Amino acid sequence: MVFDYVKNLGLYLSKDLACVLIDFIAKCGPATADKEYCLMDDKLLVRCMSGQTKARDKAVFEAHRKYVDIQCVITGREIIDFHPTDQMLESVAYSADRECSLHQLRGAEYSSVIMTPGLFVLLGPQDAHRPMVTAGSEPEPIKKIVVKADVSLIYRG
């Protein structure tokens, strides 16, 4: 898991990939259409989405295998909880069609970040994460970007 400013994406990604993403994110705003954008065939997908944050007990932990998530907020704010995938119980088995498995905590421990515009979080297959958690006392509208980057673009080896 990496949590940093969008302007620092180049510290974690190849220069070319960081430039593509920083440029795309800079062009996104509240009026950007909610849809999936294909930037590099099926290796780099960007989903712009609008939604409503929810109470923590209504959100679920998810994990992916083929893609690394890079998430950032355009408007609003959210909490993203995370915990090592291998320390959780798999509650819904991995589906290749959905590219997702769902997980439950074994105990009460997890970590969280508060996402606001200008920040990003990078979540790999080892990072089960629970997005869209309300950051305040009431749910709020949010516009965000979820980048789906093929693991081969992020991890070397």
C-alpha angles and dihedrals in degrees: 000000000000124000118186146116118299089237087065097056088111090068090065106028136049113278093248094049093045091051092050092050098042090050093048094046092048090057094052122096141151091291095052109121117255102242144102118277119200110214102167111017107270093330097079121031125169121201118197109197142170124207148133124271116237142204114282092246090058095052125081136212114246134182135192136207109191098039138044114219120228107185130187136167122237097183131003126013139264142179119239114199119200140182135169108283093220091058094056136078115250105232097176118028121241114279117201089202092057093030088222146102125194124228143192129208118253090208136005100274125109137131129239142200127198109227120211130161113295096032130096137193123206114206122187131193088276091059116078106196139192110205133184096044114156112257096198136035094283133040113262137193117264137187114201146163123230113193116201106203120181108248089239089066092055109031123054121207 
